Amino acid sequence: MNLLDIDSLTLELPNGTRLLDGISITVAKGETVGLVGESGSGKSLTARSVLGLLPERATMGGQVLLEGEDSLRVSQQRLSELRRHSASMVFQDPRAGINPMRTVGEHLTETLRLCEHLPAEQARQRGIEMLKAVRLPRPEQHLKQYPHEFSGGMLQRVMIAGALISSPKLLICDEPTTALDVTTQAEIIAVLTEQAKSRGMGMLFITHDLNLAASLCDRVYVMSQGRVVEQGSAQGVFSAPQAEYTRKLVAATPTVAVDPAAEVAAARPVAVAATADRAGALRARAVSKTYTIRGQAPVRAVQDVSLEVSKGAALGVVGESGSGKSTLARIVVGLESADAGEILIAGKERTKAPRRRAERLAHARSAQMVFQDPYLSLDPRITAGHAIEDALKLHSKLSTLDSRNRVLELLDQVGMTGKHAQARPRTLSGGQRQCVAIARALAIEPDLLVMDEATSALDVSVQAQVLDVVAEIRRERGLTVLFISHDLAVVRRVCEETVVMRHGEIVEHGRTLELLGNPQHPYTRLLLDSVPRPAWNREVAVQSAT
Amino acid sequence: MTAQTLTAKELKAPRLGGFGITFTVSVAVLLLMTVAAIFAPIIAPYDPNEVDFMAVHSGPSMAHWLGTDSLGRDLLSRMIFGARTALLGPLLVVVSSTVLGILLGVLAAWRGGWVDAVLARLFDVIFSFPSLLIAIMAVALFGKGLIAPVIAMSIAYAPYVARLTRSLVASERHRPYVAAYRVQGFSGWWIALRRVLPNVAPIVGAQSTLNFGYVLAELAGLSFLGLGVQAPAADWGAMINESQAGLVGGHFLPAIVPAIAVVIAVVAVNIIGEELSDRIGGEIPA
């Protein structure tokens, strides 16, 4: 008997929308199974149905057998038993899943004391054991700490400890590392695999990241729009995908593996001939920025950063959260002033945040920015066309008719139509919104386009489309791009040159392919090693790296 | 993950159309009062100040539907004319307090720093006085009538609007779309007034609608105390005041009719305000 046996599961909302359609998934004891798909594919809903966490008023069909018991139909009491002993879950955002007013110790020992009636001291000992098992450095001390004292990665380990403390047979992980840095992700994954192995525990791992699934799972299921479109061994699915959708997904997924033979076929950075203009589009010299908050040690967000981007080139800035890459972007576009150093864009001094009207407009024409979150960086009340028109009218003296036509031109450039001009942001998809943001930036015809994690919030296939749009525009207009990202694989797709930042400093600088293939700085190597790779590829990658 | 958000959204989808019966009735009542106030001279059967000593304290009859008061004046006509000051006063207060409050709120949120701190303390000071007390002080200084209390209450109610606007604008201010406008080169004030303010305006509007009800009741109270609209002008508060003597003689109608009018108006406005703020609350841009 399988540990988990989901058989033709369907889920329907009262209005008739079918969110899950005939899902069948099995997880055997000790097996790690991946559930891969893009947002809206129903992968989270499927996983949640195992623990009976269902949307209100939804109609369910099929069955979800957890250790032979149908969790859709058992009594509330029995369901609680299943949740206590058979399966537990780790969610994406650890901070949303823990009570901020209670200590980590209370969080961990609560279930033991309530459900297994362990005395306080014994529960505490188990808590300490579990914190040790997830490799937190000071278990005794951590028990007395509050969630806000932990970083995201440490808190996720606490959540894993909490999920494992009742010794479940099945652990469901719903995108447990999506909000974390890549080095932290690698540590968490190591903890999870180690625990799964030592306990002989089954694991259902939900992720949108194909590489991660490939590096971790024995078998995978690929989901799209509420259906399982493909299943099989991880290697089989990813190296020889059968379904159309899987093929598209695999093709859209960027990778860091540098394989000279595949280099011709793989999507390569657009080679835009650097013009003779040696002045460079962006030149930063010894830029520094320190934040001082009263009563706290000053935070040196950017330290002595120098970089140069020649006209028409794309420079990637890679770093983890807190590396100062976003601060650098904000200084370049004039949202912040640098404390020291100098920034020249197309030969003009742009070091300070602009104040007067003329300065503001000049700075805007020097650098434009595309922000990370397409859901927040567009004004919710303003239609796409109007947003672009606003920018046009501020910077040019076009008549209303001319600017309307220009709006259509710009939308066309980013692959959208006049129909989208009338649309409010909430009716557009994430990728479309990001394209509107790009069109809006292009309306001003800037010397430099800064993209701050501009594709991080998007699904891989949408990300690929947006990157294609950017590549197309670069080819046509020779646009200079400063591309900021945490994702080495994406940077590799866009940028010829890359700098790696850590703690506000540049630790390595070089051509992207050389940097990925032959990293010099230990931190760059750590970053690269942390990027998940398919298990069967790992040896090849290590060989080519050395 | 996103499937979850999607479901949650569909289940919580705002009820489009399908206004509740109470809401519809409230709107109808308020419309009726407004129409009555505007067309009072046409609608009212008598002149509100026409004295008829032959019909003092007459009960409801065909000639006088709601009866007459101690001077034989037709209560229905006085009610209809009374709606004019009853609605005009709060309207003036709500409009001026909203304009003042929005300007101060945006100023506090956008400038921050010492401007914010000074304004916050100023609002605290105004909050510490009951609005009725401020109105009475204004009457003591500038004399009786409608103007002095209206100005005083505009000032007293502005901080409610200002505090709400401040917190809304302050949270909008840190959204990426505002940074995006800045990067495009727009001035801070343009962003604040032309782009951020319209995004928060519906919520502020709902708060102001609620204020309308409170102000209506308080102005009626002021007239009742003899500090607002002066007799013999028809005003609901003043009418209750004038009919006090009659209560001893068992003539309840001249007091109860305007009192019920005040209650109905305030309840109607509050229902509308609550409904609006509920609906708009769900529409706050995420």
Interface residues (C-beta under 8 A of the other chain):
Chain A: L13 N15 T17 L19 S39 G40 S41 G42 K43 S44 L45 R48 P55 E56 R57 A58 Q92 D174 E175 V333 G334 L335 P354 R357 R360 L361 H363 A364 R365 A367 Q368 M369 F371 Q372 D373 Y375 L376 S377 L378 D379 P380 R381 I382 D390 A391 L394 H395 A437 R440 I444
Chain B: M1 T2 A3 Q4 L6 T7 A8 E10 L11 R175 P176 Y177 A179 A180 Y181 R182 V183 Q184 G185 F186 S187 R195 P198 N199 P285 A286
